[in-house]
């Protein structure tokens, strides 16, 4: 394999591009070390040095501050109330009961006492102060989980369908997700030196990063596996995706998907959301080699001059699929076969009790906005903690921010049921199908990119939309709704039948017309709407849908068929 740093610089010189400042920061970081140690030890501020704020993302943490307190802190002539988000990698979303208990304790001890389940099947802890950052990350590693590469210009947490109750190949696919995660994890010793008190290796740096080199990737890189018929990972929203092909109950291989991504920038037509291309099929034993080949393609051909155009979707769009396939052959001798047939039926999760063929029970728990907490008599966090103390199976974080308490034995099921009842945990099947299929990003108050609320606001907006659904007899009709505080794509709003993307405080762009299976983007319907305007726009369309929909026609498909969207409506921006 060519030495990556040299190849990258030759490519940039050839196309006459000036690398972005972030490329220099990576090159000069001594394989992600920077001055993070010194920043952590500075007692005069709750923040890290500016360049270290970029580097710590590769270690799985972001520096944030509480925007709700910003004005008051300024009046008191205090610096912002800085804290850190820690993202914990959980390949395939599967954690043990002990790991759950450990994360629960860390949330109570060092964070804001809440567990955030992300749209990428990871744990997040919010509100960790700088003085507790190293201790918290070290204790996370003590649980046999880690945070390295949970963020940054590297391959991030590898997702996997959370459906052991529907597919006998789930365990096999999960192992593939773990193998990909292990293979694509950065090899620098910086993580161990900074957070785990590892010794500095001789010479002060890792001799090489076999896959990444000093420059790592041009931008974030997301990977997911889906097992039809459930597209609960939104596989086509990822840079790299795999659709499991099962014949006669056996996993035979995967369809490869490349070039998905949901982020864009308002007012910048050169940025856009994109659904991945399904480019071919390969046998299951090649999944790690194919993963490496796609990552190497993006490493060597991605845009390192402009970060807003640095994701794989832009590389594919610029160079084309024929060039991509040829490079896979040139670097890794991969020849893709024609893609095999598959069918997705939903992008949502399954709630309540389900029994799988192996005799185990699985309980799907709805977690609104992914925020598992105790509030208003709904003691879900306590309930899951009590279940974890006796559970002998696993916990599976879903790509929709929910939780599956998996592999519950027949004998233990009554006890689990009793705990759920004792702590007033609501059965997800008792709420509207709109709420069941809702996602919100964290947004305010801690996300510095958010223009508007999302996680804190979507539940109350759904309350209002449910009034319309009840009036039109649609409460038991599945409709997907997603809200983000900005267009950066964390909640995958461009793939929702009703997508709301924050434009300013209390104001959102409304997008309609995506598919319910995650293979078609929505389009811009109306801009800069407040709550009353959102409801006023949705009401007549929902009424029309209730009267004139076809049998089994989803809302997004009806919107397109009924020509609610202008022929030139913008898709994906």
C-alpha positions in Angstrom: 0.0 0.0 0.0 1.3 3.5 -0.9 2.5 5.6 2.0 -0.7 7.6 2.8 0.7 11.0 3.6 2.8 11.2 0.4 -0.1 10.0 -1.7 -2.5 12.5 -0.2 -0.1 15.5 -0.7 0.5 14.4 -4.3 -3.2 14.2 -5.0 -3.7 17.7 -3.6 -0.8 19.1 -5.6 -2.2 17.5 -8.8 -5.6 19.2 -8.4 -4.1 22.4 -7.2 -5.9 22.5 -3.8 -4.7 24.1 -0.6 -5.3 21.7 2.3 -7.7 23.0 4.9 -6.2 24.1 8.3 -7.5 20.9 9.8 -5.2 18.9 7.6 -2.3 20.7 9.1 -3.6 20.2 12.6 -3.8 16.4 12.0 -0.3 16.3 10.5 1.2 18.2 13.3 -0.7 16.5 16.1 1.9 13.7 16.6 -0.8 11.1 15.8 -3.6 12.9 17.7 -1.6 13.8 20.8 -1.4 17.6 20.3 -1.2 19.3 23.6 -4.3 17.6 25.1 -2.4 16.6 28.2 -1.4 20.1 28.9 -4.9 21.4 28.2 -6.4 19.0 30.7 -4.0 20.1 33.3 -4.6 23.9 32.9 -6.6 24.9 36.1 -7.4 28.4 34.9 -10.1 27.5 32.5 -12.8 24.8 31.9 -11.9 24.7 28.2 -9.2 23.1 26.2 -6.8 24.9 23.8 -8.4 25.7 20.4 -6.5 23.1 18.3 -7.0 20.4 21.0 -10.8 21.0 20.8 -10.5 19.6 17.3 -8.2 16.7 18.2 -10.3 15.5 21.2 -13.1 14.6 18.7 -10.9 11.7 17.5 -10.8 10.5 21.2 -14.6 10.6 21.4 -15.4 13.8 23.1 -16.6 17.3 22.2 -16.2 20.5 24.2 -19.5 22.3 24.7 -21.0 25.0 26.8 -24.5 25.6 28.2 -26.1 28.2 25.9 -29.1 28.6 28.3 -26.7 30.2 30.8 -24.6 32.2 28.3 -26.1 35.7 28.9 -26.0 35.3 32.7 -22.4 34.1 32.6 -21.5 37.1 30.5 -23.2 39.5 33.0 -21.1 38.0 35.8 -18.0 38.3 33.7 -17.5 34.6 33.8 -16.3 32.3 30.9 -19.0 30.1 29.4 -20.0 27.0 31.5 -17.8 24.6 29.5 -18.4 20.9 29.7 -17.8 17.8 27.5 -20.0 15.4 25.7 -18.5 11.9 25.7 -19.6 9.4 23.0 -19.1 5.7 23.8 -18.6 3.3 20.9 -20.9 0.3 21.0 -20.4 -1.7 17.8 -23.7 -3.0 16.7 -25.3 -1.3 19.7 -25.0 -4.4 21.9 -24.0 -3.9 25.5 -23.9 -6.3 28.5 -25.9 -5.8 31.7 -22.8 -4.9 33.6 -21.8 -2.3 30.9 -25.2 -0.8 31.2 -24.9 -0.6 35.0 -21.5 1.0 34.7 -22.8 3.6 32.2 -25.7 4.3 34.4 -23.4 5.0 37.4 -21.0 7.2 35.3 -24.0 9.3 34.2 -25.0 9.8 37.8 -21.5 10.5 39.1 -19.9 12.6 36.4 -22.5 13.7 33.9 -26.0 15.1 34.0 -27.6 11.9 35.4 -29.2 11.1 32.0 -28.2 8.5 29.5 -28.4 9.6 25.9 -29.0 6.8 23.3 -27.8 8.2 19.9 -29.0 7.7 16.4 -25.8 5.7 15.8 -26.3 3.1 18.6 -23.9 4.8 20.9 -24.1 6.0 24.5 -23.6 9.7 25.2 -22.8 11.4 28.4 -23.4 15.1 28.6 -22.2 17.8 31.1 -18.9 16.2 32.1 -16.6 18.8 33.5 -12.9 19.0 32.4 -11.6 18.0 35.8 -13.6 14.7 35.4 -13.0 14.1 31.8 -10.0 11.8 32.1 -11.5 9.8 35.0 -14.7 9.3 33.1 -13.0 8.1 29.9 -10.8 5.8 31.9 -13.8 4.3 33.7 -15.6 3.8 30.4 -12.6 1.7 29.2 -12.7 -0.3 32.4 -16.2 -1.5 31.3 -14.5 -2.9 28.1 -16.1 -0.1 26.0 -14.2 2.8 24.6 -14.5 6.2 23.1 -11.7 6.3 20.5 -13.0 7.1 17.0 -16.5 7.8 18.2 -16.0 11.2 16.6 -13.4 12.8 14.3 -12.2 12.2 10.8 -12.2 8.4 11.1 -14.6 5.5 10.8 -17.1 5.9 13.6 -19.4 3.5 15.5 -20.4 0.7 13.2 -24.2 0.2 13.3 -26.1 -3.1 12.9 -29.8 -3.9 12.8 -31.2 -4.4 16.2 -33.6 -7.2 15.3 -32.5 -10.6 16.8 -36.2 -11.4 17.0 -36.7 -11.2 13.3 -33.6 -12.6 11.7 -31.7 -15.7 12.7 -28.5 -14.2 11.1 -28.4 -11.2 13.6 -25.6 -12.7 15.6 -23.5 -13.4 12.5 -24.1 -9.9 11.2 -23.3 -8.4 14.6 -19.9 -10.2 14.5 -19.2 -8.7 11.1 -20.0 -5.2 12.5 -17.5 -5.8 15.3 -14.8 -7.1 12.9 -15.2 -3.9 10.8 -15.0 -1.7 13.9 -11.8 -3.4 15.1 -10.2 -3.3 11.7 -10.9 0.4 11.0 -10.0 1.7 14.5 -7.0 4.0 14.6 -3.9 2.4 15.9 -2.2 5.4 17.6 -1.1 5.0 21.2 -2.1 8.6 21.9 -5.5 7.4 23.3 -3.9 5.1 25.9 -1.2 7.6 26.8 -3.6 10.5 27.4 -6.6 8.7 29.0 -5.4 5.4 30.3 -1.9 6.4 31.7 -0.1 4.4 29.0 3.6 5.0 28.6 4.8 7.1 25.8 6.3 4.8 23.2 10.0 5.2 22.2 10.4 8.1 19.8 7.3 9.8 21.1 4.9 8.6 18.4 3.4 5.6 16.6 5.6 4.5 13.8 2.6 4.4 11.5 -1.2 4.4 11.1 -1.4 1.5 8.7 -4.8 2.6 7.3 -5.0 6.3 8.1 -1.5 7.8 8.0 -0.9 11.2 9.6 -3.8 12.8 7.8 -6.5 10.3 8.7 -9.6 10.8 6.6 -10.8 14.1 5.0 -14.0 14.0 7.1 -16.2 11.8 9.3 -16.9 8.3 7.9 -20.1 6.4 8.9 -20.8 2.7 8.4 -23.9 0.6 9.0 -25.4 -2.8 8.3 -29.1 -3.5 7.7 -30.9 -6.8 7.8 -34.1 -6.7 5.7 -37.0 -6.3 6.1 -36.1 -3.7 8.7 -34.0 -0.7 7.8 -33.6 0.5 11.4 -30.0 1.7 10.7 -31.0 4.0 7.8 -28.3 2.2 5.9 -28.5 4.4 2.9 -27.7 7.5 4.9 -24.2 6.2 5.6 -20.9 6.7 3.8 -20.5 2.9 3.7 -23.4 0.5 4.1 -24.1 -3.2 3.8 -27.5 -4.8 3.2 -27.5 -8.4 4.4 -28.6 -11.0 1.8 -30.2 -14.0 3.3 -31.2 -17.1 1.4 -32.8 -20.1 3.0 -32.1 -18.7 6.4 -28.4 -18.4 5.7 -26.3 -15.2 5.3 -24.6 -15.5 1.9 -23.3 -12.0 1.4 -24.0 -8.3 1.3 -25.0 -5.6 -1.2 -22.6 -2.7 -0.9 -23.9 0.8 -0.6 -21.7 4.0 -0.8 -22.1 7.7 -0.7 -24.9 8.4 1.7 -25.0 11.4 4.0 -27.6 13.8 5.5 -25.7 17.0 6.3 -25.9 20.2 4.2 -25.5 23.9 4.8 -28.3 26.4 4.3 -27.6 28.7 1.4 -24.8 26.5 0.0 -26.0 24.7 -3.1 -22.7 22.8 -3.3 -23.8 20.8 -0.2 -26.7 18.4 -0.1 -28.1 15.3 1.5 -27.7 12.2 -0.5 -29.0 8.6 -0.4 -26.3 6.0 -1.0 -25.9 4.1 -4.2 -26.4 0.3 -4.1 -23.3 -0.6 -6.2 -23.1 -4.4 -6.2 -22.9 -7.6 -4.2 -20.1 -9.6 -2.7 -19.7 -12.8 -0.6 -19.9 -12.4 3.2 -16.3 -13.4 3.8 -15.0 -10.3 2.0 -16.8 -7.7 4.2 -13.6 -6.5 6.1 -11.6 -6.2 2.9 -14.4 -4.3 1.2 -14.7 -2.0 4.2 -11.0 -1.2 4.0 -11.1 -0.7 0.3 -13.9 1.9 0.5 -12.2 3.7 3.3 -8.9 3.8 1.4 -10.7 5.2 -1.6 -12.1 8.0 0.4 -8.8 8.5 2.2 -6.9 9.0 -1.1 -9.6 10.8 -3.2 -11.7 12.8 -0.7 -11.6 16.6 -0.8 -9.1 17.8 1.8 -9.4 21.5 0.8 -13.0 22.2 1.7 -14.5 20.3 4.7 -18.1 21.1 3.7 -17.4 19.0 0.6 -15.2 16.3 2.1 -17.6 13.4 2.8 -17.6 10.3 0.6 -20.9 11.4 -1.0 -19.2 14.3 -2.7 -16.2 12.1 -3.7 -18.6 9.7 -5.4 -20.6 12.5 -7.0 -17.4 14.1 -8.3 -15.6 11.0 -9.6 -18.4 8.7 -10.4 -19.2 5.0 -9.7 -17.2 3.6 -12.6 -14.0 5.2 -11.2 -14.9 4.0 -7.7 -15.4 0.4 -8.8 -12.1 0.5 -10.8 -10.2 1.8 -7.7 -11.7 -1.0 -5.6 -10.2 -3.4 -8.1 -6.9 -1.6 -8.4 -6.2 -1.4 -4.6 -7.9 -4.5 -3.3 -8.7 -6.7 -6.3 -12.4 -6.4 -5.5 -14.9 -7.2 -8.3 -18.5 -6.6 -7.4 -21.3 -8.8 -8.7 -24.7 -7.4 -9.6 -26.7 -6.3 -6.5 -29.2 -8.9 -5.3 -32.8 -8.3 -4.6 -33.9 -7.1 -1.2 -36.9 -5.4 0.3 -37.2 -3.0 3.2 -40.6 -2.6 4.9 -39.9 -0.1 7.6 -37.2 2.1 9.1 -38.8 1.9 12.6 -38.3 -0.2 15.6 -40.6 -2.9 17.2 -42.0 -2.2 20.6 -43.2 -4.4 23.4 -42.7 -8.1 23.7 -41.5 -10.4 20.8 -40.4 -14.0 21.0 -37.7 -15.3 18.7 -37.3 -18.7 17.3 -34.7 -19.6 19.9 -37.2 -19.2 22.6 -35.9 -15.9 24.1 -38.1 -12.9 24.7 -37.1 -9.3 23.7 -38.7 -6.1 24.9 -38.6 -3.0 22.7 -38.5 0.1 24.9 -39.5 3.5 23.5 -37.1 6.2 24.6 -38.3 9.6 23.4 -35.5 11.6 21.9 -33.1 8.9 23.1 -33.0 10.5 26.6 -33.3 7.8 29.2 -34.2 9.5 32.4 -36.5 9.6 35.4 -39.1 12.3 35.3 -42.8 13.0 36.0 -43.4 9.6 37.5 -42.0 7.8 34.5 -38.9 6.1 35.9 -37.5 4.4 32.9 -33.9 4.9 33.8 -34.4 3.3 37.2 -36.4 0.4 35.7 -33.7 -0.5 33.2 -31.1 -0.3 36.0 -33.1 -2.8 38.1 -33.5 -5.1 35.1 -29.8 -4.9 34.4 -29.1 -6.2 37.9 -30.9 -9.5 37.1 -30.7 -9.7 33.3 -28.6 -12.4 31.7 -29.0 -11.4 28.1 -28.0 -8.1 26.4 -29.1 -4.6 25.8 -29.3 -3.4 22.2 -29.3 0.3 21.5 -31.2 1.0 18.3 -30.5 3.4 15.4 -33.8 5.1 16.3 -32.6 6.1 19.8 -34.6 3.3 21.5 -33.6 0.2 23.5 -34.1 -3.5 23.1 -33.8 -5.6 26.3 -32.8 -8.7 24.5 -32.5 -12.5 25.2 -34.8 -12.6 28.2 -35.5 -16.2 29.3 -39.0 -17.5 29.7 -38.5 -17.8 33.5 -37.3 -14.2 33.9 -39.9 -12.6 31.7 -42.5 -12.2 34.6 -39.9 -10.4 36.7 -39.0 -8.0 34.0 -42.7 -7.3 33.4 -43.2 -6.6 37.0 -40.3 -4.1 37.1 -41.6 -2.3 34.1 -45.0 -2.0 35.7 -43.6 -1.0 39.1 -41.7 2.0 37.6 -44.6 3.0 35.3 -42.8 2.3 32.0 -45.1 3.0 29.2 -45.5 0.3 26.5 -44.4 1.8 23.2 -47.4 0.2 21.5 -49.8 2.4 23.6 -48.6 5.7 21.9 -49.3 7.0 18.4 -47.4 5.5 15.5 -46.1 9.0 14.8 -44.4 9.3 18.2 -43.1 5.7 17.8 -41.4 6.8 14.6 -39.9 10.1 15.8 -36.3 11.1 16.2 -34.8 14.3 17.5 -31.1 15.4 17.8 -29.8 16.8 21.1 -29.6 20.4 19.8 -30.0 23.1 22.5 -28.7 23.9 25.1 -25.3 22.2 24.6 -24.8 21.9 20.9 -23.0 24.9 19.5 -24.3 24.3 16.0 -28.0 24.3 16.8 -30.2 27.2 15.5 -33.3 25.8 17.2 -34.6 23.3 19.7 -35.1 19.6 18.8 -34.9 17.0 21.6 -36.6 19.3 24.1 -39.3 20.5 21.7 -40.4 17.7 19.4 -42.4 15.8 22.1 -44.7 18.8 22.6 -45.0 19.4 18.8 -46.0 15.8 18.4 -48.7 16.4 21.1 -50.1 19.0 18.8 -49.9 17.0 15.7 -51.6 14.0 17.5 -54.7 16.2 17.9 -54.9 16.4 14.1 -54.2 12.7 13.7 -57.0 11.9 16.2 -59.4 14.2 14.3 -58.5 12.4 11.0 -58.4 8.9 12.5 -54.6 8.5 11.8 -53.2 7.8 15.2 -52.7 4.1 14.2 -51.1 5.0 10.9 -47.3 4.9 10.8 -45.7 8.2 9.8 -42.1 9.1 10.4 -41.2 12.5 11.8 -37.7 13.8 12.6 -36.5 17.1 13.9 -33.0 18.6 14.0 -31.8 21.9 15.4 -29.6 22.6 12.3 -29.0 21.0 8.9 -26.0 18.9 10.0 -28.0 15.7 9.8 -27.5 14.1 13.2 -31.2 13.1 13.4 -31.4 12.2 9.7 -34.4 14.5 9.1 -34.0 14.4 5.3 -35.2 10.8 5.4 -38.4 11.5 7.4 -41.8 11.7 5.8 -42.2 14.9 7.9 -38.8 16.5 8.4 -38.3 19.7 10.4 -34.9 21.4 10.4 -34.2 24.3 12.6 -33.6 27.6 10.8 -33.7 30.0 13.8 -35.1 30.0 17.4 -38.7 28.6 17.1 -38.5 28.5 13.3 -38.1 25.4 11.1 -38.1 24.4 7.4 -40.7 21.8 6.7 -39.8 18.9 4.4 -42.2 16.3 3.1 -42.2 13.2 0.8 -39.5 10.8 2.0 -40.3 7.1 1.9 -41.1 5.1 5.0 -38.3 2.7 4.2 -35.4 5.1 4.0 -34.6 5.0 0.2 -35.9 8.4 -0.8 -35.2 11.9 0.5 -37.9 14.4 1.4 -38.1 17.8 -0.3 -38.5 21.3 0.9 -42.2 22.2 1.3 -42.2 25.5 3.2 -39.5 27.6 4.8 -39.2 29.4 8.2 -42.4 28.2 9.9 -43.3 28.6 13.5 -45.4 26.0 15.4 -48.8 27.5 14.4 -47.7 27.6 10.8 -46.4 24.1 10.8 -49.7 22.8 12.1 -51.6 24.9 9.6 -49.6 23.5 6.7 -49.9 19.9 7.9 -53.6 19.9 8.7 -55.1 19.9 5.2 -52.5 17.5 3.9 -53.2 15.0 6.7 -57.0 15.4 6.2 -56.6 14.7 2.5 -54.4 11.7 3.3 -57.0 10.3 5.6 -59.7 10.5 2.9 -57.9 9.8 -0.4 -54.9 7.5 0.4 -54.7 4.2 -1.4 -54.6 0.9 0.5 -51.3 0.6 2.5 -50.1 3.9 1.0 -47.6 5.7 3.3 -47.8 9.4 3.9 -44.6 10.2 2.0 -45.8 8.3 -1.1 -49.2 10.0 -0.9 -47.6 13.5 -0.8 -45.7 12.8 -3.9 -48.6 11.1 -5.8 -50.9 14.0 -4.9 -48.5 16.6 -6.2 -48.1 18.6 -3.0 -44.5 19.2 -3.8 -43.5 21.6 -6.6 -41.8 19.7 -9.5 -38.7 21.8 -8.8 -38.8 21.4 -5.0 -35.3 21.2 -3.6 -34.3 17.7 -2.5 -31.8 17.2 0.2 -31.0 20.8 1.0 
